[in-house]
């Protein structure tokens, strides 16, 4: 009986600690740094730094997101890439927090934006909902943000030739409790062939199709959507996806194979199921370097 009491007390203490940690993690973020080595980076070039932001869902850090904005600026990026879901695509919910934050980012460096399922829900909506998306997009474009809606852009940075593609998938590919698949040929129909002569970065909100992205030919895939799997086992995977699939292969980390890499952001905010445990929100910082260069973050 005494043993049961001790075990019960330990379980209660552990539960309280987890609740406290979940509360703490809803208010903080970190900068997660990765290095991607590839011969497609010019050997004479300094490292190229990319910041990847995703799944903010109108989250505000500080009074006006100044905490987040300053953290982005301190990284001194060459490019900022946005993986979608910066707002909440729901009727009656203002996009102002996302608009105010994202519109400031071009003051730091060039910004490229691909839609997530929340932007896509607005875009595919009718009447007011669709026009709200168009207004959001136009205001960000006016601020200097480039949208990649099944489009690609070539960029040269310090002698390194890059191609950035934004893959936009229809809303039905995100449905819960359904299995949907795409192949490399489907991606080709959307954005053409991968550019083998350039370091090709694919912005694709949903990591569920990562194998197809790699087969298509992306050197580096940047995705989000899964919010890190809500709860993460330290040193392992996230627990569950928005489609309620358990322990997804790609959920909030960098995985490298055969010269290609997939990076999935754990996101900056929350939506629907507002839980984070051992799963801090993050800015993702990626340094692109030639294999001969000394690695430094």
C-alpha positions as CSV (number, residue, x, y, z in Angstrom):
1,X,0.0,0.0,0.0
2,X,2.8,2.4,0.9
3,X,4.5,1.5,-2.5
4,X,1.3,2.4,-4.3
5,X,1.2,5.7,-2.5
6,X,4.8,6.5,-3.5
7,X,4.1,5.6,-7.1
8,X,1.0,7.7,-7.2
9,X,2.8,10.6,-5.8
10,X,5.6,10.3,-8.3
11,X,3.0,10.0,-11.2
12,X,1.2,13.2,-9.9
13,X,4.5,15.0,-9.7
14,X,5.5,13.9,-13.2
15,X,2.1,15.1,-14.5
16,X,2.5,18.5,-12.9
17,X,6.0,18.9,-14.3
18,X,4.7,18.0,-17.8
19,X,1.8,20.5,-17.5
20,X,4.3,23.2,-16.4
21,X,6.6,22.4,-19.3
22,X,3.8,22.5,-21.8
23,X,2.8,26.0,-20.4
24,X,6.4,27.1,-20.7
25,X,6.9,25.9,-24.2
26,X,3.9,27.8,-25.4
27,X,5.7,31.1,-24.7
28,X,9.2,30.5,-26.0
29,X,11.1,29.6,-29.2
30,X,14.6,28.6,-30.1
31,X,16.9,28.9,-33.1
32,X,17.7,25.5,-34.4
33,X,20.9,25.4,-36.5
34,X,21.7,22.9,-39.3
35,X,24.5,22.6,-41.8
36,X,23.9,21.2,-45.3
37,X,27.1,20.3,-47.1
38,X,26.9,20.1,-50.9
39,X,29.3,20.4,-53.8
40,X,26.7,22.7,-55.4
41,X,27.9,25.5,-53.1
42,X,30.8,27.4,-54.7
43,X,34.1,26.3,-53.0
44,X,35.2,29.9,-52.9
45,X,32.0,31.1,-51.3
46,X,31.4,31.9,-47.6
47,X,28.5,29.9,-46.1
48,X,25.1,30.9,-47.3
49,X,22.6,31.2,-44.4
50,X,18.9,30.6,-44.9
51,X,16.3,31.1,-42.2
52,X,13.1,29.0,-42.5
53,X,9.9,30.1,-40.8
54,X,6.7,28.1,-40.7
55,X,3.4,27.5,-39.0
56,X,3.3,30.6,-36.9
57,X,-0.5,30.7,-36.8
58,X,-0.7,34.3,-35.8
59,X,1.5,33.7,-32.7
60,X,2.9,36.9,-31.2
61,X,6.2,36.9,-29.2
62,X,6.3,40.1,-27.3
63,X,3.9,42.9,-27.8
64,X,4.3,43.2,-31.6
65,X,6.5,40.2,-32.4
66,X,9.5,42.3,-31.9
67,X,11.2,39.4,-30.0
68,X,10.8,37.2,-33.0
69,X,11.8,39.9,-35.5
70,X,15.0,40.7,-33.6
71,X,15.9,37.0,-33.4
72,X,15.6,36.7,-37.1
73,X,17.7,39.9,-37.7
74,X,20.5,38.7,-35.3
75,X,21.0,35.6,-37.5
76,X,22.0,37.9,-40.5
77,X,20.4,35.6,-43.1
78,X,21.0,35.8,-46.8
79,X,17.5,34.5,-47.5
80,X,14.3,34.0,-45.5
81,X,12.0,31.2,-46.7
82,X,8.5,30.8,-45.4
83,X,6.8,27.4,-45.4
84,X,3.2,28.5,-44.9
85,X,0.5,28.6,-42.2
86,X,1.7,32.0,-40.9
87,X,-2.0,32.9,-40.3
88,X,-5.1,31.0,-39.3
89,X,-7.3,30.3,-42.3
90,X,-10.7,30.6,-40.5
91,X,-13.6,32.9,-41.1
92,X,-13.7,35.7,-38.6
93,X,-10.0,35.4,-37.7
94,X,-7.8,38.4,-38.6
95,X,-4.6,37.9,-40.6
96,X,-3.2,41.1,-39.1
97,X,-0.6,39.4,-36.7
98,X,0.9,37.5,-39.6
99,X,0.7,40.4,-42.0
100,X,2.4,42.8,-39.5
101,X,5.3,40.4,-38.9
102,X,5.9,39.0,-42.4
103,X,5.7,42.5,-44.0
104,X,8.8,43.6,-41.9
105,X,11.0,40.7,-43.0
106,X,12.1,42.1,-46.4
107,X,13.9,44.9,-44.5
108,X,16.4,42.1,-43.5
109,X,16.8,40.2,-46.7
110,X,14.8,38.7,-49.6
111,X,11.8,36.7,-48.5
112,X,10.1,33.9,-50.4
113,X,6.7,32.4,-49.3
114,X,4.9,29.2,-50.1
115,X,1.3,28.6,-49.0
116,X,0.4,26.1,-46.3
117,X,-3.0,24.5,-45.9
118,X,-4.4,27.5,-44.0
119,X,-3.5,29.9,-46.9
120,X,-4.8,27.4,-49.3
121,X,-8.1,27.1,-47.5
122,X,-8.6,30.8,-48.0
123,X,-7.4,30.8,-51.6
124,X,-9.8,28.0,-52.6
125,X,-12.6,29.5,-50.6
126,X,-15.4,31.6,-52.0
127,X,-16.2,35.3,-52.1
128,X,-15.0,37.0,-48.9
129,X,-12.7,34.2,-47.8
130,X,-10.9,34.2,-51.2
131,X,-10.7,38.0,-51.4
132,X,-9.2,38.1,-47.9
133,X,-6.4,35.8,-49.1
134,X,-5.8,38.0,-52.2
135,X,-5.6,41.1,-50.0
136,X,-3.2,39.4,-47.7
137,X,-1.0,38.3,-50.6
138,X,-1.1,41.7,-52.3
139,X,-0.1,43.6,-49.1
140,X,2.8,41.3,-48.5
141,X,3.9,41.6,-52.1
142,X,3.8,45.3,-51.8
143,X,6.1,45.0,-48.8
144,X,8.5,43.0,-50.9
145,X,7.6,39.4,-50.2
146,X,7.8,37.0,-53.2
147,X,5.1,34.3,-53.4
148,X,5.9,31.0,-55.0
149,X,2.6,29.3,-56.1
150,X,3.9,26.4,-58.1
151,X,6.7,28.6,-59.3
152,X,10.5,28.7,-59.2
153,X,13.1,31.4,-59.1
154,X,16.8,31.3,-59.8
155,X,19.1,33.2,-57.4
156,X,22.8,33.6,-57.3
157,X,24.5,34.3,-54.0
158,X,28.3,34.8,-53.9
159,X,29.0,32.5,-56.8
160,X,26.5,29.8,-55.8
161,X,23.6,29.1,-58.2
162,X,20.3,28.4,-56.4
163,X,16.9,27.5,-57.5
164,X,14.0,27.9,-55.1
165,X,10.7,26.2,-55.9
166,X,7.4,26.6,-54.1
167,X,5.0,23.6,-54.3
168,X,1.4,24.4,-53.8
169,X,-0.9,21.4,-53.2
170,X,-4.7,21.5,-53.3
171,X,-6.5,21.5,-50.0
172,X,-7.9,18.0,-50.3
173,X,-4.4,16.6,-49.9
174,X,-4.4,17.7,-46.3
175,X,-7.7,16.0,-45.2
176,X,-7.7,14.1,-41.9
177,X,-8.2,10.4,-41.7
178,X,-7.4,10.0,-45.4
179,X,-4.4,8.7,-47.3
180,X,-3.3,10.7,-50.3
181,X,-0.2,10.1,-52.3
182,X,1.7,12.0,-54.9
183,X,4.7,11.0,-57.1
184,X,7.6,12.8,-58.7
185,X,5.6,13.1,-61.9
186,X,2.9,15.0,-60.1
187,X,5.5,17.5,-58.8
188,X,6.9,17.8,-62.3
189,X,3.5,18.8,-63.6
190,X,3.2,21.5,-61.0
191,X,6.7,23.1,-61.2
192,X,8.7,21.4,-64.0
193,X,11.9,19.5,-63.7
194,X,14.4,19.9,-60.9
195,X,17.5,21.9,-61.9
196,X,20.4,19.6,-61.6
197,X,22.9,22.4,-62.4
198,X,21.7,24.5,-59.4
199,X,21.3,23.8,-55.7
200,X,17.6,23.2,-55.8
201,X,15.6,24.0,-52.7
202,X,12.0,22.9,-52.6
203,X,9.5,24.6,-50.2
204,X,6.7,22.2,-49.6
205,X,4.4,22.6,-46.6
206,X,3.5,19.0,-46.1
207,X,6.4,16.6,-45.3
208,X,4.1,13.5,-45.8
209,X,5.3,13.4,-49.4
210,X,9.0,13.8,-48.7
211,X,10.0,10.6,-50.6
212,X,8.3,12.0,-53.8
213,X,10.1,15.3,-53.3
214,X,13.5,13.6,-53.1
215,X,12.7,11.4,-56.1
216,X,11.7,14.5,-58.1
217,X,15.3,15.7,-57.5
218,X,15.3,18.3,-54.7
219,X,18.6,18.8,-53.0
220,X,17.1,20.3,-50.0
221,X,13.4,20.1,-48.9
222,X,12.0,22.5,-46.3
223,X,8.6,21.6,-44.8
224,X,6.5,22.1,-41.7
225,X,2.8,21.4,-41.1
226,X,3.3,18.8,-38.3
227,X,4.1,21.2,-35.4
228,X,6.8,18.8,-34.4
229,X,4.3,16.0,-33.8
230,X,2.9,17.9,-30.8
231,X,4.8,15.8,-28.2
232,X,8.4,14.6,-28.9
233,X,10.4,11.9,-27.3
234,X,13.8,13.5,-26.7
235,X,16.2,12.3,-29.4
236,X,13.5,10.7,-31.4
237,X,10.3,11.5,-33.4
238,X,7.2,13.4,-32.8
239,X,4.1,11.5,-31.8
240,X,1.3,12.4,-34.1
241,X,0.4,14.3,-37.3
242,X,-2.6,16.5,-38.0
243,X,-3.9,13.6,-40.0
244,X,-3.6,11.5,-36.8
245,X,-0.8,9.3,-38.1
246,X,1.4,8.1,-35.3
247,X,5.2,8.6,-35.2
248,X,5.8,10.1,-38.7
249,X,9.2,9.6,-40.2
250,X,9.6,13.3,-40.8
251,X,8.3,15.5,-38.0
252,X,10.8,18.1,-36.8
253,X,14.4,17.4,-37.6
254,X,17.0,17.2,-40.5
255,X,17.5,13.9,-42.2
256,X,20.2,13.4,-44.9
257,X,20.5,10.6,-47.4
258,X,22.4,10.3,-50.7
259,X,23.4,13.9,-50.8
260,X,19.8,15.1,-50.2
261,X,18.3,16.6,-47.0
262,X,14.8,17.0,-45.7
263,X,14.3,19.6,-42.9
264,X,11.0,19.8,-41.1
265,X,10.3,22.8,-38.9
266,X,8.5,22.3,-35.6
267,X,6.8,25.6,-36.3
268,X,6.4,28.8,-34.4
269,X,2.8,28.6,-33.2
270,X,-0.1,26.2,-32.5
271,X,-3.5,25.6,-33.9
272,X,-6.5,23.3,-33.0
273,X,-4.6,21.1,-30.5
274,X,-2.5,23.6,-28.6
275,X,0.0,21.3,-27.1
276,X,3.8,21.3,-27.1
277,X,5.9,19.0,-24.9
278,X,9.6,18.5,-25.3
279,X,8.9,20.3,-28.6
280,X,9.9,24.0,-28.5
281,X,8.8,26.3,-31.3
282,X,11.7,27.2,-33.6
283,X,13.3,29.4,-36.2
284,X,15.3,27.0,-38.5
285,X,18.7,28.3,-39.5
286,X,20.4,26.4,-42.4
287,X,24.0,27.0,-43.4
288,X,24.8,25.9,-46.9
289,X,28.5,25.0,-47.2
290,X,30.9,23.2,-49.6
291,X,32.2,19.9,-48.2
292,X,35.8,21.3,-48.3
293,X,34.8,24.2,-46.1
294,X,35.2,24.2,-42.3
295,X,31.8,23.8,-40.7
296,X,30.7,26.7,-38.4
297,X,27.3,27.7,-37.3
